[in-house]
Amino acid sequence: ADDQLIALVKEQGRLVQKDNLLHSYPFCWRSDTPLIYKTVPSWFVKVEEIRDQIVENNKKTYWVPAHVGEVRFHNWLKDARDWAVSRNRFWGTPLPI
């Protein structure tokens, strides 16, 4: 299909440039297997809608040490984005049985 599309665009005088690009395929750094990108359904929590409320509730929380809630966690909450709660990952420790 690429050749037909290129010919059509060229015929209409709209072809700017035609090139072949060589690029490496992404591989997993751990297993050295090819990575496959695909869309998967996900569920999200609308955190951005309640961000101000979450930040205010964090101020009412007693943190030990205080800088965790006042700095680290506060900074994370004030920039929080919608949260993807569905994951397609496997976690655990393999046991040699």
C-alpha positions as CSV (number, residue, x, y, z in Angstrom):
1,A,0.0,0.0,0.0
2,D,2.9,2.4,0.7
3,D,4.0,2.4,-3.0
4,Q,0.5,3.1,-4.2
5,L,0.0,6.0,-1.7
6,I,3.4,7.5,-2.5
7,A,2.6,7.3,-6.2
8,L,-0.8,9.0,-5.7
9,V,0.7,11.8,-3.6
10,K,3.5,12.3,-6.1
11,E,1.0,12.3,-9.0
12,Q,-0.8,15.1,-7.2
13,G,2.4,17.1,-6.8
14,R,2.2,16.9,-3.0
15,L,5.2,14.6,-2.3
16,V,7.7,16.6,-0.3
17,Q,10.2,13.8,0.4
18,K,10.5,10.0,0.3
19,D,12.9,8.2,2.5
20,N,13.5,4.8,4.2
21,L,14.4,5.1,7.8
22,L,16.3,2.4,9.6
23,H,15.7,2.3,13.3
24,S,16.2,-0.3,16.1
25,Y,13.3,-2.1,17.6
26,P,12.8,-1.6,21.3
27,F,13.9,-4.5,23.6
28,C,13.4,-5.1,27.3
29,W,16.5,-4.3,29.2
30,R,15.9,-7.2,31.6
31,S,14.9,-10.1,29.4
32,D,16.3,-8.8,26.0
33,T,12.9,-9.7,24.4
34,P,11.1,-7.4,21.9
35,L,8.6,-4.9,23.4
36,I,5.2,-4.9,22.0
37,Y,3.1,-1.7,22.4
38,K,-0.6,-2.2,22.4
39,T,-3.6,-0.4,23.8
40,V,-5.3,-2.0,26.7
41,P,-8.5,-0.9,28.6
42,S,-7.8,1.0,31.8
43,W,-9.8,2.3,34.7
44,F,-8.9,5.8,36.1
45,V,-9.8,7.7,39.3
46,K,-10.6,11.4,38.6
47,V,-8.0,12.8,41.0
48,E,-7.7,16.1,39.3
49,E,-11.4,16.9,40.2
50,I,-10.7,16.5,43.9
51,R,-7.1,17.6,44.1
52,D,-7.8,20.7,46.2
53,Q,-9.8,18.7,48.7
54,I,-7.0,16.1,48.9
55,V,-4.4,18.8,49.6
56,E,-6.6,20.3,52.3
57,N,-7.1,16.9,53.9
58,N,-3.4,16.3,53.9
59,K,-2.9,19.5,55.9
60,K,-5.1,18.0,58.6
61,T,-3.1,14.8,58.8
62,Y,-0.5,14.4,61.5
63,W,2.7,13.3,59.8
64,V,5.9,11.9,61.5
65,P,8.2,13.3,60.5
66,A,6.3,16.5,59.6
67,H,8.3,17.3,56.4
68,V,7.0,14.1,54.8
69,G,3.5,15.4,54.7
70,E,4.3,19.1,54.4
71,V,6.8,18.8,51.6
72,R,7.2,15.5,49.9
73,F,3.6,14.2,50.0
74,H,2.1,17.7,49.6
75,N,4.2,18.3,46.5
76,W,3.1,15.0,45.1
77,L,-0.6,15.7,45.8
78,K,-0.6,19.3,44.5
79,D,0.6,18.0,41.1
80,A,-1.5,14.8,41.1
81,R,-3.0,13.6,37.9
82,D,-5.8,11.2,37.2
83,W,-4.7,7.8,38.6
84,A,-4.7,4.6,36.6
85,V,-5.9,1.9,39.0
86,S,-5.9,-0.9,36.5
87,R,-2.5,-2.5,35.8
88,N,-1.4,-5.4,33.6
89,R,1.7,-6.3,35.5
90,F,2.8,-9.3,37.5
91,W,4.4,-8.8,40.9
92,G,5.9,-11.3,43.2
93,T,8.9,-13.3,44.1
94,P,9.5,-16.5,42.1
95,L,10.0,-19.5,44.4
96,P,12.3,-22.4,43.3
97,I,10.0,-25.3,44.2
